Amino acid sequence: MKPKYILAALLISGVAAPALAKTDSLPIGRCVNMGNSLETPTEGAWGGKKIDAADFKRIADAGFNTIRLPVRWSTRASDTAPYSIDPAFMARVKTVVDDARKVGLNVILNSHHFEEIHKDPSDANIAKLAGMWTQIATAFADQPESNLWFEIENEPHDKFNDSNLLKVLNPALAEIRKSNPTRPVIIGGEFWSGVNSLKTLKLPDDPNIVPTFHYYDPFNFTHQGATWVDPSPPLGRKYGGPEDQKLLQNDLQKVRDYVARTGKTPFMGEFGAYSTVSIEDRVNYQKTIRVAFDQIGIGMCAWAYTNTFPLWDQEKKAWVPGMRDAMGLKE
């Protein structure tokens, strides 16, 4: 099936479903992740770039409403109480957040790649996560709740799963609430917060918690050729056949079921396809997923602004052709 026909086929086959019941949700709008910038070992590694104010003006001018800012705090903090975060790094993150807010963008600020807590959700690592959030929450307490939201830890996986999710997150949440009693706080479930995690996701007893999930399905399309995956899915996989259509419809229903069961509307914190996929196929995938989840009222953050899943081509200094349209923005 030719890519330009895939979206129509998906809609005809039943993806065009009733919107979700009205529930409280974050005004994510159009959102993009600032991936491979502040969550990397050094800023801008792994195919990303050092963020500057011009990036946010470009993103806002394109029509985006929100950026998600992944941050690796754990390697910039001490391993003993009070787990002090490097002041220079804290200042850098504050500058980035301020630059985004100056052009009217909402910000999702998270903890990303705290690798130790995923491998070992022990009391020591739980205490470090809480200690870091004590400082983060205090540093950003003066930001408006309507425009800055916290996400305690990205993509629980490995030994950090639903069996210990609240044990790990609740101490950090308690620290956040001391300085930010009602700010929205985002939580995703186990297995890298895939859509299936919604079925078993348990949230703290807190009215200002927002659930999230990530969407990279089918994985053997979105991650074909990815060097960090072992074994890496082989190159050449196309998207949009009957099995893909069925999978998408089933996944939309999983989200509708979650909302009906909980009364909470999650948002999609990440989605996209690796740059080894052709631009035409990446754009087709991005648009198909965006349109489908738009129809049921789900906010979405693309991964990512400029990295190995790029919307912006930093070498050509231009938006990847078709990607703004794929996100529902003016091309």
Summary of the structure (lengths in Angstrom):
residues: 331
radius of gyration: 19.0
end to end distance: 24.6
largest distance: 57.5
contacts: 1122
relative contact order: 0.16
helix: 40%
strand: 14%
